[in-house]
Amino acid sequence: MAIFHLHVDIVRRSAGHSSIAAVAYRSGVKMCDERTGIMHDYTRKKDVVHSEIMLPSNAPEEFYVQSTLWNAVEKADKRKDSQTARILDVALPVELDREEQIELIRDYARENFVNHGMCADIAIHDKGDGNPHAHITLTMRHVTKDGFGNKNTNWNQTPLLEQWRENWAEICNARLQEKGLNERISHLSLEAQGIDREPTIHVGVAGKHMEARGLESDRAKENREIIARNEARAKASTPEAKAEYIHELKQGYEIVDREISVIQDEINDIEREKNILRATAESIEQRAEEIHALGARVEELQAQRQEMSLFTNKKTIDEQIHTHARSHERAQSYFEREYRISLEDAPMEIKRLESKSEDLTEKLKVLENKLPTMLYDKEEFKLEYHKRKLLADISRDREKIFDRLERLEKETNKARLSPKEELAKMRSKGELDKLNEQEFARILHEIPHGQREPLVRLRERKRVRSFERSK
């Protein structure tokens, strides 16, 4: 299912990073950093499924050549502690096919970055593990036909980052809606969305407290047994029994709906954690490669120096060796501080992260296997609830049934709920109250012929009243 993940990072020269290395890694290409003379070769990467450059209208045409663009970026920054590029990492909706994902990321980059003067280098990665994602590497300076000018500090503002996050959620949701899908993502935290994931609630149908986490594998089976048991009660002739059955069906729907939300939140959490693990593993791999490349460059320069004659002026090459050695030392120190591992432990750490990601994938499969049955149960609760309410509406005991139902509702509403629990209950009630024509047709098919015509007339009257209230 679609999840929200958007992470922003900065390429910092003070940490030994290079925008050339960052782009080469994400695009899976070979590129030479003309400033340092280091060749970055990531052509062995096999998960890059699409890459392209998008430029604002006032950028030089030659910037469509990747090496030209990013070497110009590196040359524009002279300081040894420069920040040369910004990188966004976003999770792509798995519900969209490859062409739709490409069009999605293009539109997002164009609207939020390119139209505001940034050059965007896009790379889409997909290992086929259900975790497609895109990297957008952005320039940080004003660009003109003559090249790069001053840095635009407005692009560093926190409100702008929040706007980028919100726009990503909006454009993804718009595409999902265009495809007729119900999946949605949000840039807000779970707490901000009012989603409560851990408290327990009183369950009238099951007659016990059910924990939101710790779902049992036979929970769906239990829900179906609830329906079967209560169907027998519904056959009782008393209005009170019919009202209690309708009320318990409603509670049953709320329970299943809540459990589905918990599972979906758990799935989203796992997907987010997998994204973080992947991003960390990729970052460690890239940074380790950069440090090794710096070390190799130092050795190369030292070898060149040894081959020089005694009478050759070695000042220039000594300065290069000193500069690269310092960069190598700073990069290694930054690496150890950031990841809390030594450079030698990088391969082992990457394997550990990949192993943890595989464990999460197995956990994900277990949760995803639970959803279809629970979604089916939720639909059954809803249909049975509306069926019994409709039949009660044309019953001679209508007033008694709905009087008893109202009292049951008031008793249930006396339970003290937190604001989050109340919000979840209201959302569930809003979904339950909606009965579309397809669902009504299914209900109509299940009841005796003699009761169908009154139900059709009742449905029509309710539709007319609803329309008049909306005017």
Contacts in CASP RR format, 6 or more apart in sequence:
PFRMAT RR
TARGET T0000
AUTHOR 0000-0000-0000
METHOD contacts of the structure
MODEL  1
MAIFHLHVDIVRRSAGHSSIAAVAYRSGVKMCDERTGIMHDYTRKKDVVH
SEIMLPSNAPEEFYVQSTLWNAVEKADKRKDSQTARILDVALPVELDREE
QIELIRDYARENFVNHGMCADIAIHDKGDGNPHAHITLTMRHVTKDGFGN
KNTNWNQTPLLEQWRENWAEICNARLQEKGLNERISHLSLEAQGIDREPT
IHVGVAGKHMEARGLESDRAKENREIIARNEARAKASTPEAKAEYIHELK
QGYEIVDREISVIQDEINDIEREKNILRATAESIEQRAEEIHALGARVEE
LQAQRQEMSLFTNKKTIDEQIHTHARSHERAQSYFEREYRISLEDAPMEI
KRLESKSEDLTEKLKVLENKLPTMLYDKEEFKLEYHKRKLLADISRDREK
IFDRLERLEKETNKARLSPKEELAKMRSKGELDKLNEQEFARILHEIPHG
QREPLVRLRERKRVRSFERSK
1 94 0 8 1.000
1 95 0 8 1.000
1 183 0 8 1.000
1 264 0 8 1.000
1 267 0 8 1.000
1 268 0 8 1.000
1 271 0 8 1.000
2 93 0 8 1.000
2 94 0 8 1.000
2 95 0 8 1.000
2 172 0 8 1.000
2 176 0 8 1.000
2 183 0 8 1.000
2 184 0 8 1.000
2 185 0 8 1.000
3 91 0 8 1.000
3 185 0 8 1.000
3 267 0 8 1.000
3 268 0 8 1.000
3 271 0 8 1.000
3 272 0 8 1.000
3 275 0 8 1.000
4 91 0 8 1.000
4 168 0 8 1.000
4 169 0 8 1.000
4 172 0 8 1.000
4 185 0 8 1.000
4 186 0 8 1.000
4 187 0 8 1.000
4 268 0 8 1.000
4 272 0 8 1.000
5 89 0 8 1.000
5 90 0 8 1.000
5 91 0 8 1.000
5 133 0 8 1.000
5 271 0 8 1.000
5 272 0 8 1.000
5 275 0 8 1.000
6 88 0 8 1.000
6 89 0 8 1.000
6 90 0 8 1.000
6 91 0 8 1.000
6 164 0 8 1.000
6 165 0 8 1.000
6 168 0 8 1.000
6 187 0 8 1.000
7 88 0 8 1.000
7 89 0 8 1.000
7 90 0 8 1.000
7 275 0 8 1.000
7 276 0 8 1.000
7 279 0 8 1.000
8 86 0 8 1.000
8 87 0 8 1.000
8 88 0 8 1.000
8 89 0 8 1.000
8 161 0 8 1.000
8 164 0 8 1.000
9 86 0 8 1.000
9 87 0 8 1.000
9 89 0 8 1.000
9 283 0 8 1.000
10 83 0 8 1.000
10 85 0 8 1.000
10 86 0 8 1.000
10 87 0 8 1.000
11 17 0 8 1.000
11 18 0 8 1.000
11 19 0 8 1.000
11 22 0 8 1.000
11 83 0 8 1.000
11 84 0 8 1.000
11 85 0 8 1.000
11 86 0 8 1.000
11 87 0 8 1.000
11 137 0 8 1.000
12 81 0 8 1.000
12 82 0 8 1.000
12 83 0 8 1.000
12 84 0 8 1.000
13 77 0 8 1.000
13 79 0 8 1.000
13 80 0 8 1.000
13 81 0 8 1.000
13 82 0 8 1.000
13 83 0 8 1.000
13 84 0 8 1.000
14 80 0 8 1.000
14 81 0 8 1.000
14 82 0 8 1.000
14 330 0 8 1.000
14 334 0 8 1.000
15 330 0 8 1.000
15 331 0 8 1.000
15 334 0 8 1.000
15 335 0 8 1.000
15 338 0 8 1.000
16 290 0 8 1.000
16 291 0 8 1.000
16 294 0 8 1.000
16 327 0 8 1.000
16 330 0 8 1.000
16 331 0 8 1.000
16 334 0 8 1.000
17 84 0 8 1.000
17 287 0 8 1.000
17 290 0 8 1.000
17 331 0 8 1.000
18 33 0 8 1.000
18 36 0 8 1.000
18 38 0 8 1.000
18 40 0 8 1.000
18 74 0 8 1.000
18 84 0 8 1.000
18 290 0 8 1.000
19 70 0 8 1.000
19 73 0 8 1.000
19 74 0 8 1.000
19 84 0 8 1.000
19 85 0 8 1.000
19 137 0 8 1.000
20 31 0 8 1.000
20 32 0 8 1.000
20 33 0 8 1.000
20 38 0 8 1.000
20 40 0 8 1.000
20 67 0 8 1.000
20 70 0 8 1.000
20 71 0 8 1.000
20 74 0 8 1.000
21 33 0 8 1.000
21 38 0 8 1.000
21 40 0 8 1.000
21 286 0 8 1.000
21 289 0 8 1.000
21 290 0 8 1.000
21 293 0 8 1.000
22 85 0 8 1.000
22 87 0 8 1.000
22 137 0 8 1.000
22 286 0 8 1.000
23 29 0 8 1.000
23 31 0 8 1.000
23 66 0 8 1.000
23 70 0 8 1.000
23 85 0 8 1.000
23 121 0 8 1.000
23 137 0 8 1.000
24 30 0 8 1.000
24 31 0 8 1.000
24 40 0 8 1.000
24 41 0 8 1.000
24 42 0 8 1.000
25 40 0 8 1.000
25 42 0 8 1.000
25 45 0 8 1.000
25 282 0 8 1.000
25 285 0 8 1.000
25 286 0 8 1.000
25 289 0 8 1.000
26 48 0 8 1.000
26 51 0 8 1.000
26 87 0 8 1.000
26 121 0 8 1.000
26 123 0 8 1.000
26 125 0 8 1.000
26 135 0 8 1.000
26 137 0 8 1.000
27 42 0 8 1.000
27 48 0 8 1.000
27 51 0 8 1.000
27 66 0 8 1.000
27 121 0 8 1.000
27 123 0 8 1.000
28 42 0 8 1.000
28 43 0 8 1.000
28 45 0 8 1.000
28 48 0 8 1.000
28 51 0 8 1.000
28 123 0 8 1.000
29 42 0 8 1.000
29 43 0 8 1.000
29 51 0 8 1.000
29 66 0 8 1.000
30 39 0 8 1.000
30 40 0 8 1.000
30 41 0 8 1.000
30 42 0 8 1.000
30 43 0 8 1.000
31 39 0 8 1.000
31 40 0 8 1.000
31 66 0 8 1.000
31 67 0 8 1.000
31 70 0 8 1.000
32 38 0 8 1.000
32 39 0 8 1.000
32 40 0 8 1.000
32 67 0 8 1.000
33 39 0 8 1.000
33 40 0 8 1.000
33 71 0 8 1.000
33 74 0 8 1.000
34 71 0 8 1.000
34 74 0 8 1.000
34 75 0 8 1.000
35 71 0 8 1.000
35 74 0 8 1.000
35 75 0 8 1.000
36 294 0 8 1.000
36 297 0 8 1.000
36 324 0 8 1.000
36 327 0 8 1.000
37 297 0 8 1.000
38 293 0 8 1.000
38 294 0 8 1.000
38 296 0 8 1.000
38 297 0 8 1.000
39 293 0 8 1.000
40 289 0 8 1.000
40 290 0 8 1.000
40 293 0 8 1.000
42 289 0 8 1.000
47 125 0 8 1.000
47 126 0 8 1.000
47 127 0 8 1.000
47 128 0 8 1.000
48 123 0 8 1.000
48 124 0 8 1.000
48 125 0 8 1.000
49 98 0 8 1.000
49 124 0 8 1.000
49 125 0 8 1.000
49 126 0 8 1.000
49 132 0 8 1.000
50 98 0 8 1.000
50 102 0 8 1.000
50 122 0 8 1.000
50 123 0 8 1.000
50 124 0 8 1.000
51 121 0 8 1.000
51 122 0 8 1.000
51 123 0 8 1.000
51 124 0 8 1.000
52 106 0 8 1.000
52 121 0 8 1.000
52 122 0 8 1.000
53 63 0 8 1.000
53 64 0 8 1.000
53 66 0 8 1.000
53 69 0 8 1.000
53 119 0 8 1.000
53 120 0 8 1.000
53 121 0 8 1.000
53 122 0 8 1.000
54 106 0 8 1.000
54 109 0 8 1.000
54 110 0 8 1.000
54 113 0 8 1.000
54 114 0 8 1.000
54 119 0 8 1.000
54 120 0 8 1.000
54 122 0 8 1.000
55 63 0 8 1.000
55 64 0 8 1.000
55 114 0 8 1.000
55 119 0 8 1.000
55 120 0 8 1.000
55 143 0 8 1.000
56 114 0 8 1.000
56 115 0 8 1.000
56 116 0 8 1.000
56 117 0 8 1.000
56 118 0 8 1.000
56 119 0 8 1.000
56 143 0 8 1.000
58 117 0 8 1.000
58 143 0 8 1.000
58 144 0 8 1.000
58 145 0 8 1.000
59 119 0 8 1.000
59 143 0 8 1.000
59 144 0 8 1.000
59 145 0 8 1.000
59 147 0 8 1.000
60 143 0 8 1.000
60 145 0 8 1.000
60 146 0 8 1.000
60 147 0 8 1.000
62 68 0 8 1.000
63 69 0 8 1.000
63 72 0 8 1.000
63 119 0 8 1.000
63 143 0 8 1.000
63 147 0 8 1.000
66 121 0 8 1.000
69 119 0 8 1.000
69 121 0 8 1.000
69 139 0 8 1.000
70 85 0 8 1.000
70 121 0 8 1.000
72 147 0 8 1.000
72 148 0 8 1.000
73 84 0 8 1.000
73 85 0 8 1.000
73 139 0 8 1.000
73 141 0 8 1.000
73 148 0 8 1.000
74 84 0 8 1.000
76 141 0 8 1.000
76 147 0 8 1.000
76 148 0 8 1.000
76 149 0 8 1.000
77 83 0 8 1.000
77 84 0 8 1.000
83 140 0 8 1.000
84 140 0 8 1.000
85 137 0 8 1.000
85 138 0 8 1.000
85 139 0 8 1.000
85 140 0 8 1.000
86 137 0 8 1.000
86 138 0 8 1.000
86 140 0 8 1.000
86 155 0 8 1.000
87 135 0 8 1.000
87 136 0 8 1.000
87 137 0 8 1.000
87 138 0 8 1.000
88 135 0 8 1.000
88 136 0 8 1.000
88 138 0 8 1.000
88 164 0 8 1.000
89 133 0 8 1.000
89 134 0 8 1.000
89 135 0 8 1.000
89 275 0 8 1.000
89 279 0 8 1.000
90 105 0 8 1.000
90 108 0 8 1.000
90 133 0 8 1.000
90 134 0 8 1.000
90 136 0 8 1.000
90 168 0 8 1.000
91 131 0 8 1.000
91 132 0 8 1.000
91 133 0 8 1.000
91 271 0 8 1.000
91 275 0 8 1.000
92 101 0 8 1.000
92 104 0 8 1.000
92 105 0 8 1.000
92 124 0 8 1.000
92 132 0 8 1.000
92 133 0 8 1.000
92 134 0 8 1.000
93 101 0 8 1.000
93 104 0 8 1.000
93 172 0 8 1.000
93 175 0 8 1.000
93 176 0 8 1.000
93 183 0 8 1.000
93 185 0 8 1.000
94 130 0 8 1.000
94 132 0 8 1.000
95 176 0 8 1.000
95 179 0 8 1.000
95 181 0 8 1.000
95 183 0 8 1.000
96 104 0 8 1.000
96 175 0 8 1.000
96 176 0 8 1.000
96 179 0 8 1.000
98 126 0 8 1.000
100 175 0 8 1.000
100 179 0 8 1.000
101 124 0 8 1.000
101 132 0 8 1.000
101 134 0 8 1.000
102 124 0 8 1.000
104 171 0 8 1.000
104 172 0 8 1.000
104 175 0 8 1.000
105 122 0 8 1.000
105 124 0 8 1.000
105 134 0 8 1.000
105 136 0 8 1.000
106 122 0 8 1.000
107 171 0 8 1.000
108 167 0 8 1.000
108 168 0 8 1.000
108 171 0 8 1.000
109 120 0 8 1.000
109 122 0 8 1.000
109 136 0 8 1.000
111 167 0 8 1.000
111 171 0 8 1.000
112 163 0 8 1.000
112 164 0 8 1.000
112 167 0 8 1.000
113 120 0 8 1.000
113 136 0 8 1.000
113 138 0 8 1.000
114 120 0 8 1.000
116 155 0 8 1.000
117 142 0 8 1.000
117 143 0 8 1.000
117 152 0 8 1.000
118 138 0 8 1.000
118 139 0 8 1.000
118 140 0 8 1.000
118 143 0 8 1.000
118 155 0 8 1.000
119 138 0 8 1.000
119 139 0 8 1.000
119 143 0 8 1.000
120 136 0 8 1.000
120 137 0 8 1.000
120 138 0 8 1.000
121 136 0 8 1.000
121 137 0 8 1.000
121 138 0 8 1.000
122 134 0 8 1.000
122 135 0 8 1.000
122 136 0 8 1.000
123 134 0 8 1.000
123 135 0 8 1.000
123 137 0 8 1.000
124 132 0 8 1.000
124 133 0 8 1.000
124 134 0 8 1.000
124 135 0 8 1.000
125 132 0 8 1.000
125 133 0 8 1.000
125 134 0 8 1.000
125 135 0 8 1.000
126 132 0 8 1.000
126 133 0 8 1.000
129 361 0 8 1.000
131 271 0 8 1.000
131 274 0 8 1.000
131 275 0 8 1.000
131 278 0 8 1.000
133 275 0 8 1.000
133 278 0 8 1.000
139 148 0 8 1.000
140 151 0 8 1.000
140 152 0 8 1.000
140 155 0 8 1.000
141 148 0 8 1.000
141 149 0 8 1.000
141 150 0 8 1.000
141 151 0 8 1.000
141 152 0 8 1.000
142 148 0 8 1.000
142 149 0 8 1.000
142 150 0 8 1.000
142 151 0 8 1.000
142 152 0 8 1.000
143 149 0 8 1.000
154 160 0 8 1.000
162 187 0 8 1.000
165 187 0 8 1.000
166 187 0 8 1.000
168 187 0 8 1.000
169 185 0 8 1.000
169 186 0 8 1.000
169 187 0 8 1.000
172 185 0 8 1.000
173 184 0 8 1.000
173 185 0 8 1.000
176 182 0 8 1.000
176 183 0 8 1.000
176 184 0 8 1.000
186 193 0 8 1.000
190 197 0 8 1.000
190 265 0 8 1.000
194 419 0 8 1.000
194 420 0 8 1.000
194 423 0 8 1.000
194 424 0 8 1.000
195 261 0 8 1.000
195 265 0 8 1.000
195 420 0 8 1.000
195 424 0 8 1.000
196 212 0 8 1.000
196 418 0 8 1.000
196 420 0 8 1.000
196 421 0 8 1.000
196 423 0 8 1.000
196 424 0 8 1.000
197 212 0 8 1.000
197 213 0 8 1.000
197 262 0 8 1.000
197 265 0 8 1.000
197 266 0 8 1.000
198 212 0 8 1.000
198 213 0 8 1.000
199 212 0 8 1.000
199 418 0 8 1.000
199 420 0 8 1.000
199 421 0 8 1.000
200 209 0 8 1.000
200 210 0 8 1.000
200 211 0 8 1.000
200 212 0 8 1.000
201 209 0 8 1.000
201 210 0 8 1.000
201 212 0 8 1.000
201 255 0 8 1.000
201 258 0 8 1.000
201 417 0 8 1.000
201 421 0 8 1.000
202 209 0 8 1.000
202 415 0 8 1.000
203 209 0 8 1.000
203 210 0 8 1.000
203 251 0 8 1.000
203 252 0 8 1.000
203 255 0 8 1.000
204 248 0 8 1.000
204 251 0 8 1.000
204 252 0 8 1.000
205 226 0 8 1.000
205 230 0 8 1.000
205 248 0 8 1.000
205 249 0 8 1.000
205 251 0 8 1.000
205 252 0 8 1.000
205 255 0 8 1.000
206 222 0 8 1.000
206 226 0 8 1.000
206 255 0 8 1.000
210 255 0 8 1.000
210 259 0 8 1.000
212 258 0 8 1.000
212 259 0 8 1.000
212 262 0 8 1.000
213 262 0 8 1.000
213 266 0 8 1.000
215 259 0 8 1.000
215 262 0 8 1.000
215 263 0 8 1.000
215 370 0 8 1.000
216 222 0 8 1.000
217 370 0 8 1.000
219 259 0 8 1.000
219 370 0 8 1.000
219 374 0 8 1.000
220 370 0 8 1.000
220 373 0 8 1.000
220 374 0 8 1.000
220 376 0 8 1.000
220 377 0 8 1.000
223 252 0 8 1.000
223 255 0 8 1.000
223 256 0 8 1.000
223 374 0 8 1.000
223 377 0 8 1.000
223 381 0 8 1.000
224 377 0 8 1.000
224 380 0 8 1.000
226 248 0 8 1.000
226 252 0 8 1.000
227 249 0 8 1.000
227 380 0 8 1.000
227 381 0 8 1.000
227 384 0 8 1.000
230 245 0 8 1.000
230 248 0 8 1.000
230 249 0 8 1.000
231 245 0 8 1.000
231 384 0 8 1.000
233 241 0 8 1.000
233 244 0 8 1.000
233 245 0 8 1.000
234 241 0 8 1.000
234 242 0 8 1.000
234 245 0 8 1.000
234 388 0 8 1.000
236 242 0 8 1.000
239 395 0 8 1.000
239 397 0 8 1.000
239 400 0 8 1.000
239 401 0 8 1.000
239 404 0 8 1.000
240 400 0 8 1.000
240 404 0 8 1.000
242 388 0 8 1.000
242 392 0 8 1.000
242 395 0 8 1.000
242 397 0 8 1.000
242 401 0 8 1.000
243 392 0 8 1.000
243 400 0 8 1.000
243 401 0 8 1.000
243 402 0 8 1.000
243 403 0 8 1.000
243 404 0 8 1.000
243 405 0 8 1.000
243 408 0 8 1.000
244 404 0 8 1.000
244 408 0 8 1.000
245 388 0 8 1.000
246 385 0 8 1.000
246 388 0 8 1.000
246 389 0 8 1.000
246 392 0 8 1.000
246 401 0 8 1.000
246 405 0 8 1.000
247 405 0 8 1.000
247 408 0 8 1.000
247 409 0 8 1.000
247 412 0 8 1.000
249 381 0 8 1.000
249 384 0 8 1.000
249 385 0 8 1.000
249 388 0 8 1.000
250 385 0 8 1.000
250 432 0 8 1.000
251 412 0 8 1.000
252 381 0 8 1.000
253 378 0 8 1.000
253 381 0 8 1.000
253 382 0 8 1.000
253 385 0 8 1.000
253 428 0 8 1.000
253 432 0 8 1.000
254 425 0 8 1.000
254 428 0 8 1.000
254 429 0 8 1.000
254 432 0 8 1.000
256 374 0 8 1.000
256 377 0 8 1.000
256 378 0 8 1.000
256 381 0 8 1.000
257 378 0 8 1.000
257 428 0 8 1.000
257 431 0 8 1.000
257 432 0 8 1.000
258 424 0 8 1.000
258 428 0 8 1.000
259 374 0 8 1.000
260 371 0 8 1.000
260 374 0 8 1.000
260 375 0 8 1.000
260 378 0 8 1.000
261 424 0 8 1.000
263 367 0 8 1.000
263 370 0 8 1.000
263 371 0 8 1.000
263 374 0 8 1.000
264 371 0 8 1.000
266 367 0 8 1.000
267 364 0 8 1.000
267 367 0 8 1.000
267 368 0 8 1.000
270 360 0 8 1.000
270 363 0 8 1.000
270 364 0 8 1.000
270 367 0 8 1.000
271 364 0 8 1.000
273 360 0 8 1.000
274 357 0 8 1.000
274 360 0 8 1.000
274 361 0 8 1.000
274 364 0 8 1.000
277 353 0 8 1.000
277 354 0 8 1.000
277 356 0 8 1.000
277 357 0 8 1.000
277 360 0 8 1.000
278 353 0 8 1.000
278 357 0 8 1.000
280 339 0 8 1.000
280 353 0 8 1.000
281 349 0 8 1.000
281 350 0 8 1.000
281 353 0 8 1.000
281 354 0 8 1.000
281 357 0 8 1.000
284 339 0 8 1.000
284 341 0 8 1.000
284 346 0 8 1.000
284 349 0 8 1.000
284 350 0 8 1.000
284 353 0 8 1.000
285 346 0 8 1.000
285 350 0 8 1.000
287 331 0 8 1.000
287 335 0 8 1.000
287 338 0 8 1.000
287 339 0 8 1.000
288 335 0 8 1.000
288 343 0 8 1.000
288 346 0 8 1.000
290 331 0 8 1.000
291 328 0 8 1.000
291 331 0 8 1.000
291 332 0 8 1.000
291 335 0 8 1.000
291 343 0 8 1.000
294 324 0 8 1.000
294 327 0 8 1.000
294 328 0 8 1.000
294 331 0 8 1.000
295 324 0 8 1.000
295 328 0 8 1.000
297 324 0 8 1.000
298 321 0 8 1.000
298 324 0 8 1.000
298 325 0 8 1.000
298 328 0 8 1.000
301 317 0 8 1.000
301 320 0 8 1.000
301 321 0 8 1.000
301 324 0 8 1.000
302 321 0 8 1.000
304 317 0 8 1.000
305 314 0 8 1.000
305 317 0 8 1.000
305 318 0 8 1.000
305 321 0 8 1.000
308 314 0 8 1.000
308 317 0 8 1.000
332 343 0 8 1.000
335 343 0 8 1.000
336 342 0 8 1.000
336 343 0 8 1.000
339 346 0 8 1.000
339 349 0 8 1.000
341 349 0 8 1.000
382 432 0 8 1.000
382 439 0 8 1.000
383 439 0 8 1.000
383 442 0 8 1.000
383 443 0 8 1.000
385 432 0 8 1.000
386 435 0 8 1.000
386 439 0 8 1.000
386 440 0 8 1.000
386 443 0 8 1.000
387 443 0 8 1.000
387 446 0 8 1.000
387 447 0 8 1.000
390 443 0 8 1.000
390 455 0 8 1.000
390 458 0 8 1.000
390 459 0 8 1.000
391 447 0 8 1.000
391 451 0 8 1.000
391 455 0 8 1.000
392 398 0 8 1.000
392 401 0 8 1.000
392 402 0 8 1.000
392 405 0 8 1.000
393 458 0 8 1.000
394 451 0 8 1.000
394 454 0 8 1.000
394 455 0 8 1.000
394 458 0 8 1.000
395 401 0 8 1.000
417 425 0 8 1.000
440 459 0 8 1.000
443 455 0 8 1.000
444 452 0 8 1.000
444 455 0 8 1.000
444 456 0 8 1.000
447 455 0 8 1.000
END
